[in-house]
C-alpha cells in the first residue's frame, strides 16, 4: 500500500499533462466539424466557386492539428500506463521482499503473505484498468466542464433599463385582460455587443392598436432590430418599450411570445410533415397536435396558396420535409408560404412580417398580401418591407435610416412631401419618367382591359393557381379571403380533403419553385441494408490507408507487444520462484537472503522492461492508428467533395460530421488495441501453455481447459453487445439530430414559444436513449465482471487441484505456484479481449459506414474537361448556345424540365430569364455553371462543348450572386476574397472601392475590426438580409468575372440600393456578360433581352418594351402583377 501515494501522484501528474492537449484536440475537431457542416450545407456555393481544394486544405489543417494534439495525449497516457505497469509489478516485488523478512522473523506466516499477495494482485488489476481509463475520465471531465459552461450561460442576460420607470408589477408579469396591440418604442437606443456603432439611435415609434403599420428603410437601418427588442431577445437597450402600456422588460417572455407572431425572410422549418410544421403554430396551446381542428388547416393552406404544392406531393399534407428519410426540400418561396400558413393558424393579436414574402414571386405575393389585409383587418399588424408598392395610401409608414427615425405619416402624405426621403425611395422603384412617358398609352390601354384579359386568359400555367382556371382575378382573391374553395365533395371532412388532394388533376407536376429539389433518399443511413463485415475484412479494407512506414511501425509495435507478452510469462515464472522463497521446504527452512535478492533484482529488471515495452507498444500503435484515421477522414472528405448535387441534397450533415470526427475515433482501437491483443494472446497462450505443461502438465491442462470457456463467453457477449451497440448509436444519432435542429432553429423556437414542445420531444428521445443505455450498461457490466468470475473460478480450481496434488506428493508447492502464476497471468491478459467487445463493435459500425463513403463513385462532371477557351479570341457573339437541349433531374427522370430547348446567350449583354415557378429558370443557371449536365442535346460555351471545358476555369470566370447568402466563419476580408483567382491584386483599397459601389463601405468601416470583423454562422455579428446580399454582390465583383450570374440579386434590397445595383450592372455590361433571374420589373427594364419561359420552352423573347407592346405571354405574365405592373 506504500506505493499508492506514488501511483496516485503519477496519475494526477499525467492527467494534468494530458488535459490541455485533450482540449486542443476537441477544439480542433470542433473546427473540422464546422468545415464539414459548411461544406454539406453550402455545397451549391462551393461547387459554383470550385473551391473544394480550399475546403480540403482547411479541413486538412484542422485534422492535422487534432492529430498533433492526440499524439501528445497518446504520449503522456502511454507514459502513464508504462509507469503504472512498472509500479504495480514492483508492488509485488516489494511486498514479497518485505514478506520474506516477516516470515523469516516469524512475525507473519507464509499464508499471511500469500493472502496479501492475492489481495495486491486484485489491486494491481484494478490499477491497470484505471491507468487505461484515466484518459477517458479526463476527456469526460473536460466534456462535463464544457456542458456545464453551456448550461450556466444565460441566453438572455438582464441589464439595467434606462428611463424604465417603476411599474406596479414584478418581472414576468402576465396581464389579466386581452392584449390590444398598442406598441410604443420611446427613445430607444441599442448597440450590438460586436459593433462599435449603435444600431438604433433614440428611436421613438408608436404603433396604434388594431391597425396595419409599415416600417421601411434601407437594409441595415434597424428594422429587424426592433423585432428582437420587442420579443426580448436583447434587453441591454436604453429607452422604453411598452405593449398596451406595460413595459416589455416586466412582461413574462413566454406570454409575450404567445401574443406576437414574427415571420422573417429566412424561414426555419423543422423535420416532420407539412401538417406538423403548420401545427406548430398552436403547439403552445395544445399538447396533441393531432387534436387541432382540420378546418383550420384548410383555412391556413388556402390563405398561403399551398394547395397545388400539396396536391402535387404523393403523401399530400403528410409529406415529410427536412432532411429525414423520404423527405423533400422546399424552396425559399414555399418555405415562406408554409411559415405564413403557420402564422395564420397561430392567429395572434400582433403579427410582424419582416420581408416574409421576398422569395415568393410577385403574382402570388400580391394575392397573399391582399389576403393578409383582409385577415388582419382591425388587428395590430406590422410589415417591414422594401416593396413600397405593397403600401396603400391610407397606411401608416415609418421610415428608418441609419438607426434613426427619418419620416413617418400616411403614405399619401409622405409621397407628396417635397424633398422627402420616402418620395425619393419610392421613385427608385419606377422606371425613369422618360420610359414611362413613352409607354403611357400602353399602360392606359392595358389598365382598362386587364379584367377582360384575365377572364379570357387561363391562369392554369401558374403552379399555385391551377384551381382557378378561367376565373376573374377578383373571384380568385375572394376565394382566398373567404375560404369558399371546395376541392372534394361536401361530404368529405376537411382533413380527408387535404390528404386526398394528390388525386386532383396535376397539369404540370413540379415539386417546388427551384426545379432541382427532389425527394430525398438517404441511402447511406438504412441500417437494415447496411452490409456487415468482419473485423479482419475491415482491416483488409483499411490497409490501403496505412502508409508503408506506418505498417513497418505497426509491425515493430506488434513485435514489442509480443516481447511484452513473453516478459509477462517470464515475470510470472520468476515471481513463482520469489514466492517459493517464503515457503518453507520439507525441512522447514526458508531460502537464503541471496536467493531472494537475486530474484528480486531479476523481477525488477523485468518489470522495468515490461513497462517500457508497454509504453512503446501503446504509443506507437496509437500514433499509427491516428495517422490512418486522418488519412481516412481526408479521403472521405475528398470523396464527399466529388459527389453530385443529388447526393448532397439527400445527406444528413450532422450524421456525416459525427461519423468522420467522432465515430471514426473508434477505429483507433482496431489498430492500437485489437491487433496487439490478438498477437499478445497468441504468444501468451502458446508460451504459457507450453511452459506450464513442461512444469506441471496435470495442473496446466486443468487451467488450459478454461480457455474454451473464455472463447464461448466472448462470442456470446460479442453477439449480444452488437445488438445493443447498434440500437444505442441509432438512438444517440436521433438525439443529436434533434439537438442540431433545435440549435439551428432556436430563434424560431423562441418566437413561436416552442420550448415546451421541443423539450418534450427531446425528453422522449432521451428516455429512449436512457432505456437502451440501461440495458447496454447492464450487459457491459456483465461483460466486465464475467472475466473476473472466470479468473476467480480458474484460480480456485487450480489451487484446489494443486494442493490436492501436493497432498499426494505429486507436486511441490513451488511447482503449483509456478503453474498457477503462468496460467493466471495469461488468463488475465486473455480476459481483456472480452472487455474490448463494445469498442470493437462500435469500430466495426463506424468502419463500415466510412467505407461506404469511400467506395462511392465520383461525379464524372467534377473530373471531366480540359479546354480553356479564351474570351479575348472568341469572335462570335454567343457565350452560351443551347441546342435542342432536354433535361430532367436524376431524381425525377420522368419529369423533364427543359424540352427541346434552344437559347443563345449573347456576349456583353444583360439577359433576364423570367417565368412562373417551375418553368426552368434555375435549371438554366445550373446548366451554364455545370452543376448539372444536359440529358440530351448540346450546350456550347464559346463554341466548345461545355462538358469539355475545364471546370475550374469555367467557374473561375463566373461570378455568382445567389438568392441564399453564403458566409463561412471568418473575417469579412476572407469571405470577400474567397477562392478569388483574379489577375488583379486584391488589396484593401480595391476591396473598399468595391464595397463603396454597393454602399457597404461605411457600414464595414463602423465595425469593431473593420475588414477583420468575423461573420458567419457562429459569429456574434448580426447583419441584415440586404447587407448580406450587397456583400455577396461585392464578392462577385471582386472576382472580375467575365460572366455574372444573378439569381434574384435585389430581392432583399431597398429601392435606393436596388437602383444603385441597376446602375452598376448597366455600367458593367460593356465588359461582362450578365445572366439574371428576376421577378422585379425594374430589373427587367434594364435588360437587353428578356427570355420568358413556360413548361421548359421559350414562349416570348425580346426587350422589355418590345414584349410589353407585343402583348404575348410575357405581357400576360406582367399583367398579373396587378398594380406593380404600372
FENNOR-V36837 format. One record per pair of residues at least 24 apart in sequence whose ideal C-beta (glycine too) atoms are under 7 Angstrom apart, sorted by the first residue. I is the first residue (numbers start at 1). J is the second residue. Records with the same first field share a line. If there is no record, write none. Layout:
BEGIN
I: J, J
END
This chain:
BEGIN
3: 87, 91, 94
6: 87
7: 84, 87, 127
10: 80, 83, 84
11: 80, 134
14: 76, 77, 79, 80, 134
15: 134, 138
17: 76
18: 73, 76, 77, 135, 138
19: 138, 142
21: 69, 72, 73
22: 73, 138, 139, 142
23: 142
24: 69
25: 66, 69, 70, 73
26: 142
28: 62, 65, 66, 69
29: 66, 661
31: 62
32: 59, 62, 63, 66, 661
33: 657, 661
34: 969
35: 59, 62
36: 656, 657, 660
37: 653, 657
38: 968
40: 648, 651, 653, 656
41: 653
42: 966
43: 648
45: 962, 966
47: 931
48: 929, 931, 955, 960
49: 955, 978, 979
50: 951, 952, 955, 956
51: 978, 979
52: 641
54: 979
55: 641
56: 637, 638, 641
59: 637
60: 634
63: 630, 633, 634
64: 630
67: 626, 630
70: 626
71: 623, 626
73: 135
74: 619, 622, 623
75: 619
77: 134, 135
78: 615, 618, 619, 622
79: 615
80: 131, 134
81: 131, 132, 614, 615, 618
82: 611, 612, 614, 615
83: 611
84: 127, 128, 131
85: 610, 611, 614
86: 607, 608, 611
88: 124, 127, 128
89: 571, 607, 610
90: 604, 607
91: 120, 124
92: 120, 575
93: 600, 603, 604, 607
95: 120
96: 578, 579, 582
97: 596, 600
99: 582
100: 581, 582, 596
103: 582, 590
104: 590
110: 582, 583, 584
113: 582
125: 828
156: 232, 235
158: 235
159: 235, 236
161: 249
162: 238, 239
163: 187, 239, 240
164: 240, 247, 249
167: 247, 250
169: 250
171: 250
172: 252
173: 246, 250, 251, 252
174: 252, 255
175: 246
179: 243, 244, 259, 349
180: 209, 210, 244
181: 209, 210, 349, 350, 379, 380
182: 207, 208, 209, 244
183: 207, 230, 243
184: 242
185: 226, 241
186: 239, 240
187: 239, 240
188: 229, 237, 238, 239, 241
189: 237, 238, 239
190: 225, 229, 234, 237
192: 1022
193: 1020
194: 1008, 1020, 1021
195: 1007, 1008
196: 1006, 1008
197: 1006
198: 403
199: 225, 403
200: 225, 403
201: 403, 404
203: 404, 405
204: 405
205: 398, 405
207: 380, 382
209: 380
210: 378, 379, 380
211: 380, 396
212: 373, 376, 381, 383, 395
213: 382, 396
214: 383, 385, 391, 395, 396, 397
215: 382, 384, 398, 400
216: 385, 388, 397, 399
217: 399, 400, 401, 1054
218: 401, 1054, 1056, 1057
219: 1024, 1025, 1026, 1027, 1052, 1053, 1054, 1057
220: 1003, 1024, 1026, 1027
221: 400, 401, 402, 403
222: 400, 403
223: 384, 400
224: 354, 384, 1024
227: 262, 352, 354
230: 260
231: 256, 257, 260, 262, 751
232: 256
254: 753
257: 750, 751, 753
258: 284, 348, 753
259: 348, 349, 350
260: 348, 350, 352
261: 343, 346, 348, 351, 352
262: 352, 354, 751
263: 339, 340, 343, 353, 354, 356
264: 354, 356
265: 354, 355, 356, 358, 1025, 1052
267: 335, 336, 339
268: 744, 745, 748
269: 321, 322, 330, 335, 338
270: 322, 741, 745
271: 322, 323, 324, 741
272: 320, 322
273: 317, 318, 319, 320
274: 310, 317, 319, 321, 338
275: 317, 318
277: 321, 338, 342
278: 338, 341, 342, 345
280: 342, 752, 754, 757
281: 342, 343, 345, 346, 752
282: 345, 346
283: 754, 757
284: 753, 754, 756
294: 493, 494, 495
295: 494
296: 345
297: 494, 495, 498
298: 494, 497, 498
299: 344, 483
300: 341, 344, 345
301: 341, 498
302: 480, 483, 485
303: 341, 344, 371, 375, 480
304: 337, 338, 340, 341, 344, 368
305: 337, 364, 367, 368, 464
306: 337, 338, 341
307: 464, 467, 501
308: 463, 464, 466
309: 334, 464
310: 498, 501
311: 501, 502, 504, 506
312: 506, 509, 510, 511
313: 502
314: 502
316: 498, 499, 500, 501, 502
317: 498, 499
318: 499
323: 520, 652
325: 522, 525
326: 519, 520
327: 520
328: 511, 517, 519, 520
329: 517, 649
330: 512
331: 512, 513, 514, 517
332: 359, 963
333: 359, 360, 361, 513, 917
334: 512, 513
336: 360
340: 368
344: 375
349: 379, 380
350: 380
351: 376, 381
352: 382
353: 383, 384
354: 384
355: 384, 385, 1025, 1052
358: 1051, 1052
359: 963, 1051
361: 917, 1079
362: 1079, 1121, 1124
363: 462, 1120, 1121
364: 464
366: 1121, 1122, 1124
367: 476, 477, 480
370: 477
371: 480, 481
374: 481
386: 1053, 1054, 1055
388: 425, 426, 429, 1055
389: 429, 1123, 1124
397: 422
425: 1054, 1055, 1056
426: 1055
428: 1055, 1056, 1058, 1059
429: 1055, 1082
431: 1082, 1085
435: 1085
439: 1105, 1108
442: 1108, 1109
443: 1126
446: 1119
447: 1126
450: 1119
453: 1119
457: 1116
460: 507
461: 916, 1094
462: 916
463: 510, 916, 917, 918
466: 507
508: 918, 1095
509: 895
510: 918
513: 917, 918
514: 922
515: 889, 897, 918, 920, 922, 923
516: 645, 889, 922, 923, 926
518: 646, 649, 889, 891, 892
519: 891
520: 649, 650
521: 650
522: 650, 652
524: 852
525: 652, 655
527: 726, 730
530: 848
531: 848
533: 848
535: 670, 674, 840, 844
538: 670, 844, 847
539: 670
541: 851
542: 628, 847
545: 628, 631, 632, 635
546: 628
550: 624, 627, 628
553: 620, 624
554: 621, 624, 671
556: 620
557: 617, 620, 621
558: 675, 676, 679
560: 613, 616, 617
561: 617, 676, 679, 680
562: 679, 680, 683
563: 613
564: 610, 613, 614, 617, 680
565: 680, 683, 684
566: 683, 687
567: 606, 609, 610, 613
568: 610, 684, 825, 829
569: 684, 687, 688, 691, 822, 825, 826
570: 606
571: 603, 606, 610
572: 821, 822, 825
573: 691, 818, 821, 822
574: 599, 602, 603, 606
575: 603, 821
576: 814, 817, 818, 821
578: 603
579: 817
580: 814, 817
583: 813
617: 676
621: 671, 672, 676
622: 668, 672
624: 671
625: 668, 671, 672
626: 668
628: 671
629: 664, 667, 668
632: 664, 850
633: 660, 664
635: 854
636: 660, 850, 853, 854
639: 853, 854, 856
640: 853
642: 858, 859, 862
643: 856, 859
644: 859, 861
645: 931, 932
646: 890, 891
652: 737
654: 736, 737, 740
655: 733
658: 736
659: 846, 849, 850
663: 846
664: 846, 850
666: 839, 842, 843, 846
667: 843, 846, 847
669: 836, 839, 840, 843
670: 843
673: 836
674: 836, 840
677: 832, 833, 836
680: 829
681: 829, 830, 833
684: 826, 829
685: 826
688: 822, 823, 826
691: 822
692: 819, 822, 823
695: 815, 818, 819
696: 811, 815, 819
698: 805
699: 798, 801, 802, 805, 811, 816, 819
700: 819, 823
702: 797, 798, 801
703: 794, 798, 819, 823
706: 790, 794, 827
709: 790
710: 790, 830, 831, 834
713: 786, 834
714: 833, 834, 837
717: 783, 834, 837
718: 837
720: 779
721: 779, 780, 783, 837, 838, 841
722: 841
724: 772, 775, 776, 779
725: 838, 841, 842, 845
726: 845
727: 772
728: 772, 773, 776
729: 845
731: 768, 769, 772
732: 769
734: 765
735: 765, 766, 769
738: 762, 765
780: 838
783: 834, 835, 837
784: 835
786: 834
787: 831, 834, 835
791: 824, 827, 828, 831
794: 823, 827
795: 824
798: 823
861: 930, 933
862: 951
864: 947
865: 947, 948, 949, 950, 951
866: 948, 950
867: 944, 948, 949, 950
868: 950, 953
869: 941, 942, 944, 949
871: 1042
874: 942
876: 943
877: 906, 907
878: 904, 905, 906, 907
879: 905, 907, 941, 942, 1043, 1073
880: 905, 928, 939, 941
881: 940
882: 939
883: 937, 938
884: 937, 938
885: 934, 937, 939
886: 935, 936, 937
887: 923, 927, 934, 935
888: 935
896: 1096
897: 923, 1096
898: 923, 1096
899: 1096, 1097
901: 1096, 1097
903: 1091, 1098
905: 1073, 1075
907: 1073
908: 1069, 1070, 1071, 1072, 1073
909: 1069, 1073, 1088, 1089
910: 1065, 1069, 1074, 1076, 1086, 1087, 1088
911: 1074, 1075, 1087, 1088, 1089, 1091
912: 1076, 1078, 1083, 1084, 1087, 1090
913: 1077, 1091, 1093
914: 1084, 1090, 1092, 1117
915: 1092, 1093, 1094
919: 1093, 1094, 1095, 1096
920: 1093, 1096
921: 1077, 1093
922: 1077
925: 1045, 1047, 1077
928: 1075
929: 955, 958, 1045
930: 954
956: 981
957: 1041, 1042, 1043
958: 1041, 1043, 1045
959: 1036, 1037, 1039, 1041, 1044
960: 1036, 1045
961: 1032, 1033, 1036, 1046, 1047, 1049
962: 1047
963: 1047, 1048, 1051
965: 1028, 1029, 1032
967: 1015, 1016
968: 1016
969: 1014, 1016, 1017, 1018, 1019
970: 1014, 1016
971: 1011, 1012, 1013, 1014
972: 1004, 1011, 1013, 1015
973: 1011, 1012
975: 1015, 1035
976: 1031, 1034, 1035, 1038
977: 1038
978: 1035
980: 1038, 1039
982: 1038, 1039, 1040
984: 1040
986: 1038
991: 1038
994: 1034, 1037, 1038
995: 1034
997: 1037, 1064
998: 1030, 1033, 1034, 1060
999: 1030, 1057, 1060
1000: 1027, 1030, 1031, 1034
1003: 1027
1025: 1052
1026: 1052, 1053, 1054, 1057
1029: 1053
1030: 1057
1033: 1061
1041: 1072
1042: 1072, 1073
1043: 1072, 1073, 1075
1044: 1072, 1074
1045: 1075
1046: 1074, 1076
1047: 1077
1048: 1077, 1078
1049: 1076
1050: 1080, 1083
1058: 1082
1062: 1086
1081: 1124, 1125
1090: 1114
1092: 1117
END
